């Protein structure tokens, strides 16, 4: 008989024979007003019914954590898919991008969904949740899986099995419906009480709570400009018949990926040219401000946009906002006592605005520099002035915030927001998160150029996202133009670099659960060699080999 030990966060232990499921000792973790949705077993995320049969450290995953929120949302998506299957058998439920703490959905059943149908869906979800139905995860054979998803009309899920074909496949089941999710779900539907369905455009939103307030829905914040960008790319993907990982894998398998790469790069370049034309149409513009979250491709976009502006007769000049840091002694600190270089107050706003006004008047300015090692601002003799055809380009996280340039009139500014928003899904019901795309970019770039491990990048990602929520996302609707910097072929390229980095994260490290999740995500894609990537592609900013100098 096999004996092993379970160790809990308080270092208490439990001696076990054969195997045990976390649900049997869940009371050890229960805390008032904190719901346990899953557990971390040796830093691997597991459901409450996953058997444990090895010596392990076990920690709870609460609903009020980022990891818990992902489990909650994923499980809520499964309940919605089940409800749609029950009410509209044969119709395709399609998940889209995130929007204001919700996911955008459409149903392909011959007409745009109406309020009455959304109300039926909501009531059916409420019924399933009130019944506290169990969600199981069982392995079936490859042949059974193919037949199952064909019968359920899950077209993209079935198609993906042509390119990802293990001998056995773990399938989630709720009532009479089954689906694939590559990460654990909650053990029963009764834990998913907080949600709403809301009519939006041709579809609807599945709304869910923030992880910081898991018991209430936040007020809806519309992002119409971002939605229109997404819709444009989604329509484009439909016209090319490339809307999922399976569709992309099919192109790779059939050796037709080169044409698709050329098309995606051409589309992105056309969008940049359109933005340059918008700038040119506004004769008063003197400075272009580019902002976007981490790894959205701000540096390459600045360089490619500069080329487009040159083609229109401009002479772009770049001002680096990094040069305007106030210095370590004057930099505010965050709640943990660390220097907060991402807050607006870390920049010398007064000097920046004086410099801009002087440049617009034709005066020459002294450009500041910043020594990151010493943490001091200084002048090394660099100067700048603007000629008649010169235009400034500034890239930084505060570009869309008018508090950065309060003395510059609105007619002189053109603000651009970047987002890496892929129109691809994994399949009908599993979306590709923008943040996952950017995190994989960041992991690859940090390893290539900054000597950081995947664990290092994952460890600081929460703080990066916190800064984005504070300093970037609230201002995205202030943009004059938005540019989608995602390229739908990039994940198969990044996979070649990211997989070996992620495999170096061990179960002894806290970051293992995220590395394991990303590896499971990447497992849905075939690979594309870097030789296929054009030298001026945004992807080159992350993998290297660009014709641009950084």
DRENFI-106591 format. One record per residue (C-alpha): chain; z, x, y; residue in one letter. Coordinates in Angstrom, 3 decimals, padded with zeros to 6 digits. Example, Ala and Ser with C-alpha at 12.3 -4.5 7.8 and 13.67 -1.06 7.14 Angstrom:
% DRENFI-106591
   chaine          z          x          y   residu
        A    007.800    012.300   -004.500        a
        A    007.140    013.670   -001.060        s
***
This chain:
% DRENFI-106591
   chaine          z          x          y   residu
        A    000.000    000.000    000.000        x
        A   -000.992    001.369    003.415        x
        A    001.763    001.867    005.992        x
        A    001.139    002.531    009.688        x
        A    002.868    002.222    013.059        x
        A    002.082    000.126    016.146        x
        A    003.440    001.567    019.405        x
        A    003.869   -000.670    022.459        x
        A    003.848    000.238    026.187        x
        A    007.656    000.485    026.294        x
        A    007.421    002.976    023.372        x
        A    009.039    000.533    020.939        x
        A    007.341    000.503    017.529        x
        A    006.467   -001.844    014.696        x
        A    006.024   -000.661    011.116        x
        A    003.167   -002.485    009.375        x
        A    001.808   -002.810    005.846        x
        A   -001.935   -003.381    005.251        x
        A   -003.050   -004.986    008.568        x
        A   -001.945   -007.159    011.457        x
        A   -003.582   -009.149    014.279        x
        A   -002.346   -008.877    017.889        x
        A   -001.769   -012.635    018.119        x
        A    001.209   -012.209    015.766        x
        A    003.109   -010.018    018.244        x
        A    001.766   -011.451    021.495        x
        A    005.270   -012.557    022.543        x
        A    006.138   -008.885    023.156        x
        A    003.691   -008.924    026.068        x
        A    004.192   -012.390    027.500        x
        A    005.380   -012.285    031.070        x
        A    006.035   -015.198    033.355        x
        A    002.828   -016.301    035.098        x
        A    000.779   -013.539    033.408        x
        A   -001.613   -014.621    030.686        x
        A   -002.624   -012.137    027.955        x
        A   -006.356   -012.472    027.225        x
        A   -006.899   -009.495    024.899        x
        A   -005.423   -006.117    023.974        x
        A   -006.349   -002.479    024.214        x
        A   -005.997   -000.751    020.820        x
        A   -006.124    003.038    021.217        x
        A   -007.914    002.255    024.495        x
        A   -010.529    000.058    022.792        x
        A   -010.702   -003.542    024.038        x
        A   -010.090   -005.978    021.169        x
        A   -009.589   -009.725    020.875        x
        A   -006.219   -011.172    019.906        x
        A   -007.573   -011.888    016.405        x
        A   -009.090   -008.461    015.727        x
        A   -007.292   -006.922    012.704        x
        A   -005.437   -003.652    013.257        x
        A   -005.128   -001.451    010.170        x
        A   -004.522    002.015    011.649        x
        A   -001.774    003.729    013.604        x
        A   -002.303    002.586    017.151        x
        A   -001.000    002.275    020.686        x
        A   -001.446   -001.317    021.820        x
        A   -001.404   -002.577    025.408        x
        A   -001.948   -006.096    026.771        x
        A   -004.876   -007.030    029.006        x
        A   -003.713   -009.595    031.523        x
        A   -005.843   -012.152    033.348        x
        A   -004.864   -010.669    036.729        x
        A   -006.608   -007.344    036.036        x
        A   -010.261   -006.389    036.505        x
        A   -010.693   -005.981    032.743        x
        A   -009.035   -009.335    032.123        x
        A   -011.285   -011.001    034.696        x
        A   -014.380   -009.734    032.869        x
        A   -013.100   -011.231    029.601        x
        A   -012.304   -014.525    031.358        x
        A   -015.753   -014.771    032.950        x
        A   -017.590   -013.812    029.775        x
        A   -015.648   -016.438    027.804        x
        A   -016.306   -019.078    030.454        x
        A   -020.029   -018.313    030.134        x
        A   -019.768   -018.975    026.388        x
        A   -018.089   -022.338    027.007        x
        A   -020.876   -023.245    029.451        x
        A   -023.545   -022.221    026.926        x
        A   -021.826   -024.352    024.280        x
        A   -021.643   -027.335    026.624        x
        A   -025.336   -026.952    027.539        x
        A   -026.240   -026.774    023.837        x
        A   -024.247   -029.944    023.130        x
        A   -025.765   -031.912    026.020        x
        A   -029.300   -030.520    026.277        x
        A   -030.318   -029.244    022.811        x
        A   -033.518   -027.247    022.947        x
        A   -033.350   -026.594    026.704        x
        A   -032.977   -022.946    027.854        x
        A   -029.878   -022.101    029.858        x
        A   -030.609   -018.936    031.861        x
        A   -027.983   -016.833    033.628        x
        A   -028.886   -015.037    036.844        x
        A   -027.086   -012.773    039.288        x
        A   -023.587   -013.076    040.732        x
        A   -023.042   -014.942    043.989        x
        A   -019.708   -015.450    045.759        x
        A   -017.434   -015.180    042.681        x
        A   -019.856   -017.116    040.546        x
        A   -022.971   -016.742    038.400        x
        A   -026.195   -018.515    039.224        x
        A   -027.740   -020.526    036.361        x
        A   -030.880   -022.545    035.787        x
        A   -031.864   -024.819    032.912        x
        A   -035.469   -024.954    031.752        x
        A   -035.914   -028.541    030.642        x
        A   -038.939   -029.666    032.643        x
        A   -037.198   -030.346    035.967        x
        A   -034.699   -028.852    038.401        x
        A   -031.163   -029.740    037.386        x
        A   -029.584   -032.618    039.333        x
        A   -025.995   -033.380    040.360        x
        A   -025.509   -035.915    037.550        x
        A   -026.420   -033.319    034.896        x
        A   -024.114   -030.734    036.460        x
        A   -021.297   -033.288    036.423        x
        A   -021.951   -033.921    032.710        x
        A   -021.842   -030.180    032.021        x
        A   -018.561   -029.821    033.875        x
        A   -016.959   -032.708    031.972        x
        A   -018.156   -031.302    028.653        x
        A   -016.672   -027.896    029.532        x
        A   -013.400   -029.566    030.497        x
        A   -013.358   -031.385    027.146        x
        A   -013.872   -028.128    025.222        x
        A   -011.178   -026.365    027.259        x
        A   -008.674   -029.209    027.001        x
        A   -009.155   -029.272    023.204        x
        A   -008.189   -025.569    023.128        x
        A   -010.972   -024.828    020.660        x
        A   -010.792   -021.484    018.865        x
        A   -013.470   -018.845    019.503        x
        A   -014.244   -016.802    016.411        x
        A   -016.165   -013.569    015.934        x
        A   -017.604   -013.042    012.463        x
        A   -020.206   -010.713    010.969        x
        A   -023.355   -012.140    009.453        x
        A   -026.396   -010.437    007.940        x
        A   -029.422   -009.452    010.017        x
        A   -031.539   -012.059    008.228        x
        A   -028.978   -014.796    008.899        x
        A   -028.804   -013.790    012.570        x
        A   -032.589   -013.998    012.978        x
        A   -032.651   -017.466    011.446        x
        A   -029.612   -018.602    013.439        x
        A   -031.010   -017.666    016.860        x
        A   -034.435   -019.095    016.043        x
        A   -032.808   -022.428    015.172        x
        A   -030.753   -022.341    018.382        x
        A   -033.883   -021.597    020.465        x
        A   -032.274   -018.436    021.892        x
        A   -035.633   -016.762    022.415        x
        A   -034.611   -013.502    024.059        x
        A   -031.589   -013.037    021.775        x
        A   -033.829   -013.350    018.714        x
        A   -036.474   -011.085    020.250        x
        A   -033.891   -008.371    020.909        x
        A   -033.150   -008.197    017.176        x
        A   -036.612   -006.648    016.757        x
        A   -035.387   -003.570    018.640        x
        A   -031.680   -003.578    017.835        x
        A   -031.399   -004.248    014.122        x
        A   -028.102   -003.350    012.440        x
        A   -027.533   -004.549    008.871        x
        A   -024.761   -006.859    010.060        x
        A   -024.255   -008.512    013.435        x
        A   -021.057   -009.838    015.020        x
        A   -021.629   -013.398    016.213        x
        A   -019.289   -015.489    018.345        x
        A   -018.857   -019.139    017.399        x
        A   -017.474   -022.126    019.296        x
        A   -017.756   -025.590    017.763        x
        A   -021.350   -025.773    016.396        x
        A   -022.797   -023.132    018.713        x
        A   -023.165   -019.372    018.225        x
        A   -024.098   -016.541    020.569        x
        A   -023.952   -012.762    020.988        x
        A   -021.535   -010.986    023.341        x
        A   -021.099   -007.254    023.039        x
        A   -017.483   -007.356    024.280        x
        A   -014.499   -009.476    023.141        x
        A   -013.807   -013.022    024.319        x
        A   -010.549   -014.958    024.613        x
        A   -009.142   -016.326    021.372        x
        A   -009.226   -019.987    022.435        x
        A   -010.707   -022.080    025.221        x
        A   -007.381   -023.389    026.536        x
        A   -006.972   -020.176    028.563        x
        A   -010.007   -020.989    030.745        x
        A   -008.724   -023.811    032.931        x
        A   -009.827   -022.497    036.335        x
        A   -013.559   -022.917    037.011        x
        A   -016.079   -025.129    038.765        x
        A   -019.787   -025.966    038.654        x
        A   -021.596   -026.296    041.984        x
        A   -025.192   -027.298    042.728        x
        A   -027.081   -024.437    044.382        x
        A   -030.815   -024.271    045.154        x
        A   -032.831   -025.152    042.020        x
        A   -029.875   -024.411    039.747        x
        A   -026.092   -024.255    039.905        x
        A   -023.186   -021.840    040.146        x
        A   -020.516   -021.276    037.509        x
        A   -017.583   -020.399    039.760        x
        A   -014.499   -018.460    038.653        x
        A   -011.329   -016.989    040.211        x
        A   -010.744   -013.493    041.560        x
        A   -008.655   -011.333    039.244        x
        A   -006.080   -010.983    042.023        x
        A   -005.589   -014.778    042.088        x
        A   -006.430   -015.965    038.558        x
        A   -004.998   -019.456    039.078        x
        A   -007.232   -020.593    041.947        x
        A   -010.864   -020.537    043.006        x
        A   -011.707   -018.666    046.205        x
        A   -013.581   -020.366    048.999        x
        A   -017.321   -020.119    048.402        x
        A   -019.095   -017.534    050.557        x
        A   -022.846   -017.991    050.604        x
        A   -025.192   -014.978    050.668        x
        A   -028.588   -016.569    051.391        x
        A   -030.437   -013.351    052.235        x
        A   -029.308   -011.668    049.024        x
        A   -030.223   -014.752    047.009        x
        A   -033.753   -014.767    048.427        x
        A   -034.203   -011.093    047.505        x
        A   -033.041   -011.859    043.980        x
        A   -035.309   -014.900    043.697        x
        A   -038.314   -012.869    044.841        x
        A   -037.711   -010.264    042.131        x
        A   -036.933   -012.878    039.488        x
        A   -040.227   -014.638    040.198        x
        A   -041.997   -011.276    040.046        x
        A   -040.441   -010.524    036.637        x
        A   -041.554   -013.918    035.325        x
        A   -045.138   -013.287    036.445        x
        A   -045.146   -009.979    034.556        x
        A   -043.331   -011.576    031.590        x
        A   -040.618   -008.893    031.762        x
        A   -037.282   -010.661    032.232        x
        A   -034.985   -009.176    029.582        x
        A   -033.982   -006.019    027.766        x
        A   -036.050   -007.268    024.817        x
        A   -039.165   -007.607    027.020        x
        A   -038.652   -004.094    028.348        x
        A   -038.061   -002.703    024.856        x
        A   -041.297   -004.356    023.740        x
        A   -043.240   -002.491    026.463        x
        A   -041.652    000.795    025.398        x
        A   -042.362    000.107    021.725        x
        A   -045.988   -000.829    022.441        x
        A   -046.468    002.245    024.680        x
        A   -047.267    000.141    027.725        x
        A   -044.348    001.304    029.844        x
        A   -046.327    003.669    032.104        x
        A   -048.195    000.835    033.801        x
        A   -044.959   -001.099    034.293        x
        A   -043.328    001.952    035.902        x
        A   -046.248    002.275    038.312        x
        A   -046.045   -001.418    039.191        x
        A   -042.275   -001.373    039.844        x
        A   -042.513    001.761    041.995        x
        A   -045.450    000.282    043.933        x
        A   -043.557   -002.950    044.587        x
        A   -040.529   -001.077    045.901        x
        A   -042.730    001.088    048.134        x
        A   -044.444   -002.040    049.470        x
        A   -041.041   -003.550    050.319        x
        A   -040.156   -000.375    052.245        x
        A   -043.486   -000.536    054.075        x
        A   -042.782   -004.172    054.980        x
        A   -039.418   -003.145    056.471        x
        A   -041.090   -000.334    058.441        x
        A   -043.535   -002.930    059.794        x
        A   -040.609   -005.140    060.839        x
        A   -039.070   -002.206    062.716        x
        A   -042.408   -001.433    064.364        x
        A   -042.770   -005.050    065.491        x
        A   -039.550   -004.745    067.475        x
        A   -040.476   -002.261    070.197        x
        A   -036.923   -001.976    071.519        x
        A   -035.468   -000.522    068.274        x
        A   -034.189    003.051    068.679        x
        A   -031.864    003.415    065.676        x
        A   -032.151    002.281    062.055        x
        A   -028.796    001.790    060.310        x
        A   -028.828    001.879    056.487        x
        A   -025.830    000.772    054.429        x
        A   -025.196   -000.100    050.821        x
        A   -022.642    000.375    048.060        x
        A   -022.191    003.585    046.091        x
        A   -025.278    004.772    044.182        x
        A   -027.555    002.183    045.770        x
        A   -029.979    004.982    046.665        x
        A   -029.231    005.305    050.376        x
        A   -030.323    008.954    050.649        x
        A   -033.712    008.550    048.980        x
        A   -034.342    005.266    050.785        x
        A   -033.713    007.013    054.110        x
        A   -036.266    009.682    053.240        x
        A   -038.905    007.254    051.940        x
        A   -038.436    004.927    054.899        x
        A   -038.819    007.910    057.233        x
        A   -042.228    008.581    055.663        x
        A   -043.240    004.956    056.212        x
        A   -042.155    005.175    059.849        x
        A   -044.099    008.413    060.286        x
        A   -047.193    006.645    058.992        x
        A   -046.726    004.168    061.872        x
        A   -046.529    006.951    064.446        x
        A   -042.774    007.475    064.705        x
        A   -040.942    010.786    064.502        x
        A   -037.713    009.919    062.640        x
        A   -034.589    011.984    063.289        x
        A   -031.472    011.757    061.168        x
        A   -027.874    011.584    062.355        x
        A   -025.322    012.064    059.589        x
        A   -022.249    009.877    060.021        x
        A   -020.329    012.429    057.921        x
        A   -020.518    014.744    060.941        x
        A   -018.417    012.300    062.969        x
        A   -015.207    012.394    060.922        x
        A   -012.217    012.700    063.250        x
        A   -010.495    015.371    061.197        x
        A   -007.791    015.221    058.559        x
        A   -004.869    015.074    060.998        x
        A   -006.221    011.914    062.645        x
        A   -007.500    010.233    059.472        x
        A   -005.512    007.107    058.442        x
        A   -003.869    006.977    055.039        x
        A   -004.097    004.199    052.472        x
        A   -001.218    002.368    050.803        x
        A   -000.839    005.233    048.311        x
        A   -000.502    007.877    051.009        x
        A   -004.001    009.306    050.465        x
        A   -006.446    010.006    053.291        x
        A   -008.722    006.984    053.698        x
        A   -012.075    008.540    054.554        x
        A   -013.847    005.219    053.967        x
        A   -012.158    003.266    056.766        x
        A   -013.946    002.936    060.100        x
        A   -011.085    004.678    061.908        x
        A   -011.877    007.904    060.027        x
        A   -014.947    008.271    062.277        x
        A   -015.064    009.306    065.925        x
        A   -016.591    006.052    067.159        x
        A   -016.246    006.965    070.827        x
        A   -018.186    010.235    070.478        x
        A   -020.863    008.607    068.296        x
        A   -021.529    005.846    070.832        x
        A   -021.576    008.265    073.772        x
        A   -024.079    010.426    071.889        x
        A   -026.305    007.447    071.098        x
        A   -026.357    006.192    074.700        x
        A   -027.149    009.686    075.982        x
        A   -030.001    010.024    073.476        x
        A   -031.464    006.686    074.548        x
        A   -031.390    007.920    078.173        x
        A   -033.388    011.000    077.193        x
        A   -030.454    013.398    077.415        x
        A   -029.789    016.266    075.006        x
        A   -026.560    016.046    072.969        x
        A   -024.459    018.516    071.025        x
        A   -024.266    017.422    067.398        x
        A   -020.819    017.693    065.796        x
        A   -020.250    019.128    062.330        x
        A   -017.449    018.564    059.865        x
        A   -015.813    021.089    057.545        x
        A   -014.768    019.125    054.472        x
        A   -012.821    022.073    053.058        x
        A   -010.682    022.583    056.174        x
        A   -010.768    018.956    057.271        x
        A   -011.738    019.715    060.862        x
        A   -014.517    018.686    063.255        x
        A   -016.335    021.470    065.128        x
        A   -019.564    022.356    066.958        x
        A   -021.929    025.016    065.649        x
        A   -024.588    024.777    068.360        x
        A   -026.941    022.112    066.975        x
        A   -028.499    019.829    069.576        x
        A   -030.741    016.766    069.574        x
        A   -032.814    014.752    072.004        x
        A   -035.184    011.812    071.558        x
        A   -038.837    011.894    072.574        x
        A   -040.949    008.846    073.266        x
        A   -041.956    008.305    069.616        x
        A   -038.647    009.438    068.093        x
        A   -036.425    006.992    066.224        x
        A   -032.965    007.623    064.790        x
        A   -032.074    006.943    061.162        x
        A   -028.354    006.726    060.275        x
        A   -027.098    006.147    056.748        x
        A   -023.487    005.318    055.926        x
        A   -021.159    002.649    054.566        x
        A   -020.346    001.179    058.009        x
        A   -023.935    000.789    059.187        x
        A   -023.864   -003.033    059.141        x
        A   -020.524   -003.274    060.967        x
        A   -021.126   -003.703    064.716        x
        A   -017.770   -002.045    065.361        x
        A   -019.511    001.229    064.449        x
        A   -021.868    000.935    067.426        x
        A   -020.183   -001.457    069.908        x
        A   -021.851    000.105    072.970        x
        A   -025.370   -000.125    071.532        x
        A   -027.123   -003.402    072.334        x
        A   -028.347   -005.459    069.377        x
        A   -032.012   -005.147    070.371        x
        A   -031.863   -001.363    069.898        x
        A   -030.493   -001.591    066.328        x
        A   -032.228   -002.454    063.057        x
        A   -029.825   -002.843    060.132        x
        A   -030.842   -002.517    056.468        x
        A   -028.685   -003.448    053.472        x
        A   -029.437   -001.865    050.087        x
        A   -028.539   -003.423    046.759        x
        A   -029.435   -002.339    043.216        x
        A   -030.103   -005.852    041.953        x
        A   -032.041   -005.873    038.684        x
        A   -033.774   -009.130    037.778        x
        A   -033.472   -008.304    034.067        x
        A   -030.963   -009.948    031.723        x
        A   -029.883   -008.605    028.359        x
        A   -030.836   -012.014    026.964        x
        A   -030.656   -015.670    028.052        x
        A   -026.855   -015.682    028.460        x
        A   -025.870   -012.055    029.108        x
        A   -026.562   -010.744    032.604        x
        A   -026.784   -007.149    033.797        x
        A   -024.147   -006.543    036.440        x
        A   -025.280   -004.725    039.580        x
        A   -022.071   -002.685    039.465        x
        A   -022.862   -001.507    035.900        x
        A   -026.288   -000.309    037.019        x
        A   -024.728    001.617    039.907        x
        A   -021.863    003.020    037.818        x
        A   -024.301    004.450    035.276        x
        A   -026.318    005.981    038.125        x
        A   -023.108    007.488    039.534        x
        A   -021.965    008.889    036.168        x
        A   -025.313    010.627    035.704        x
        A   -025.453    011.980    039.275        x
        A   -021.839    013.182    039.273        x
        A   -022.448    015.115    036.061        x
        A   -025.801    016.515    037.204        x
        A   -024.796    017.665    040.682        x
        A   -021.009    017.500    041.135        x
        A   -019.631    018.846    037.873        x
        A   -017.695    015.672    037.075        x
        A   -017.179    014.168    033.648        x
        A   -017.873    010.520    032.864        x
        A   -014.114    009.967    032.662        x
        A   -013.691    011.412    036.176        x
        A   -016.270    009.024    037.614        x
        A   -014.888    006.000    035.753        x
        A   -011.361    006.858    036.942        x
        A   -012.310    006.652    040.603        x
        A   -014.702    003.693    040.325        x
        A   -012.050    001.034    041.070        x
        A   -011.267    002.717    044.400        x
        A   -014.977    002.980    045.187        x
        A   -015.416   -000.744    044.574        x
        A   -012.335   -001.531    046.646        x
        A   -013.907    000.327    049.580        x
        A   -017.153   -001.599    049.097        x
        A   -015.340   -004.941    049.150        x
        A   -013.590   -003.970    052.390        x
        A   -016.279   -002.120    054.327        x
        A   -019.734   -003.125    053.024        x
        A   -020.006   -006.506    051.304        x
        A   -018.432   -008.553    054.152        x
        A   -021.211   -007.393    056.496        x
        A   -024.287   -007.700    054.263        x
        A   -025.464   -010.915    055.920        x
        A   -025.569   -009.017    059.246        x
        A   -028.596   -007.088    057.980        x
        A   -032.016   -007.527    059.575        x
        A   -033.594   -006.650    056.217        x
        A   -032.462   -006.203    052.620        x
        A   -034.007   -003.851    050.105        x
        A   -033.541   -004.047    046.358        x
        A   -033.364   -000.448    045.131        x
        A   -033.092   -001.286    041.422        x
        A   -036.080   -000.351    039.273        x
        A   -036.320   -002.454    036.138        x
        A   -037.217    000.517    033.942        x
        A   -034.369    002.758    035.086        x
        A   -031.641    001.984    032.529        x
        A   -033.723    003.316    029.594        x
        A   -034.194    006.529    031.626        x
        A   -030.532    006.835    032.631        x
        A   -029.483    006.114    029.025        x
        A   -030.829    009.520    027.934        x
        A   -028.394    011.233    030.320        x
        A   -025.467    008.791    030.251        x
        A   -024.934    008.361    026.512        x
        A   -023.873    011.944    025.705        x
        A   -021.579    011.944    028.748        x
        A   -019.909    008.682    027.736        x
        A   -019.471    009.865    024.147        x
        A   -017.307    012.726    025.441        x
        A   -014.652    010.256    026.598        x
        A   -012.073    010.108    023.791        x
        A   -009.748    007.274    022.666        x
        A   -006.865    009.363    024.043        x
        A   -008.141    008.741    027.577        x
        A   -007.511    005.571    029.562        x
        A   -011.185    005.544    030.570        x
        A   -012.305    005.145    026.946        x
        A   -012.420    001.338    027.080        x
        A   -014.906    001.406    029.961        x
        A   -016.949    004.209    028.391        x
        A   -017.090    002.241    025.133        x
        A   -018.197   -000.903    026.988        x
        A   -020.994    000.981    028.761        x
        A   -022.141    002.525    025.482        x
        A   -022.352   -000.929    023.909        x
        A   -024.309   -002.093    026.956        x
        A   -026.748    000.839    026.739        x
        A   -027.228    000.173    023.040        x
        A   -029.392   -002.800    024.069        x
        A   -032.097   -000.502    025.461        x
        A   -034.676    001.846    024.006        x
        A   -035.217    005.111    025.902        x
        A   -037.826    006.358    028.376        x
        A   -038.240    010.128    028.949        x
        A   -037.696    011.493    032.463        x
        A   -041.250    012.837    032.482        x
        A   -042.403    009.260    033.129        x
        A   -040.433    009.050    036.408        x
        A   -042.414    009.772    039.614        x
        A   -041.154    012.694    041.716        x
        A   -040.328    010.498    044.730        x
        A   -038.603    007.757    042.742        x
        A   -035.080    006.693    043.709        x
        A   -034.088    007.482    040.120        x
        A   -034.688    011.167    040.865        x
        A   -031.708    011.067    043.249        x
        A   -029.543    010.683    040.134        x
        A   -031.329    012.618    037.380        x
        A   -032.833    015.436    039.475        x
        A   -036.369    016.747    039.790        x
        A   -037.152    014.965    043.062        x
        A   -039.802    016.226    045.461        x
        A   -037.299    015.412    048.229        x
        A   -034.610    017.918    049.255        x
        A   -031.066    016.563    049.285        x
***
